[in-house]
Every structure is written in C-alpha cells, then in structure tokens.
Amino acid sequence: MRILFALISGALFGIGLCVSGMTNTLKVQGWLDIFGVWDATLAFVMGGAIVPMAVAWRLVKAKSQQPAVAQSSGTGPLFDRQFVLGSVLFGAGWGVAGLCPGPALASLSFGGLGGVVFLLAMAAGMIAAPRIRTRLAAPAPI
C-alpha cells in the first residue's frame, strides 16, 4: 500500500511539474534571474505548493500526529552546516542547469541527452554525498 501511495504521489507530482512549467529549464532560469529579465510566473507555482503544505503541517502539528508515511522525525538543529552547504549546492545546481531532481525525473521522457546527463550526475552526487559527509565529520589527523 505504501508503494502504491508513493507511486500515485510521484505521478501527480510529475504531472504538476510538467503542467506548471517547472520542467522548462528556460522558465526556471528566468525565475531565478531576479537581477535580469525576471519571470515571476513560477511564484504562483511555489505559492500554490507552499501555502497548502504550511497549512497541512500546522494541522498535523496541532494534532501531534506524525504523517502516515513518516519513518522518523528529526531531533537535531533546524539549520546546521550540512543543511546550509547542501542548500547552496542545490541552489547553484538549480540555477546552472534549470532543473532540480523532481523536474529532472519528470522531464526524462522528453529531456533528451541533457536530461539523462543531469540525472546521471545527480545519481553520482547522491552516491558520493554520504562518503563526503563522513570524511567531513571525521576528526582531522594529527
């Protein structure tokens, strides 16, 4: 049942990304180019995602219930060095490529070779990240 909900959620998410224009790299780069010719239309997409989720999180938190598909809840600090570094890398990659992981997967069927290269690079980064994180967390040799 869990896999079915994940499949349905992923399919709806992908359709939403395609319909909203989030898979159009030029549109995304226009959204991120706030000092150039800024395309503000994706603000409605982001607002349409953020506002309902903010309400949903508030409702769940008020009832003190864990989301049905959650495995664990974090207990660490909200923002740490890894979070900030990951956010910067994510934003830089999003700005350069015009794709983030969700739209990249959604555009796989029509993204061409560039989309495939992006996904391979993303997979390599996902495989390398735990090893890099372990090295960064290890104490320096004396």
TATAZI-V20352 format. One line per field, one symbol per residue. phi: phi as a letter, one per 40 degrees, with the letter a starting at -180 (. if undefined). psi: psi as a letter, one per 20 degrees, with the letter a starting at -180 (. if undefined). burial: I if it has 24 or more other C-alpha atoms within 12 Angstrom, else O. Layout:
# TATAZI-V20352
phi->???
psi->???
burial->???
This chain:
# TATAZI-V20352
phi->.cccccccccccccccccccgccccccccccccccbccbccccccccccccccccccccccccfbcddbccabcbcccbbcccccccccccccccccgbbdccccccdcbcgccccccccccccccccdccccccccccccc
psi->hghghgggggggggghgghijiiohhgghhhimijcnpojhihhgghhggghhggggggghhikqqqhjqhrqqiaqgpaghggghgggggghghghjqrgghgghjhhjiahghggghghggghhhhghgggghhiqqqq.
burial->OOOOOOOOOOOOIIOOIIOIIIIIIOIIIIIIOOOOOOOOOIOOOOOOOOOOOOOOOOOOOOOOOOOOOOOOOOOOOOOOOOOOOOOOOOOOIIOOIIIIIIIIIIIIOOOOOOIOOIIOOIOOOOOOOOOOOOOOOOOOOO
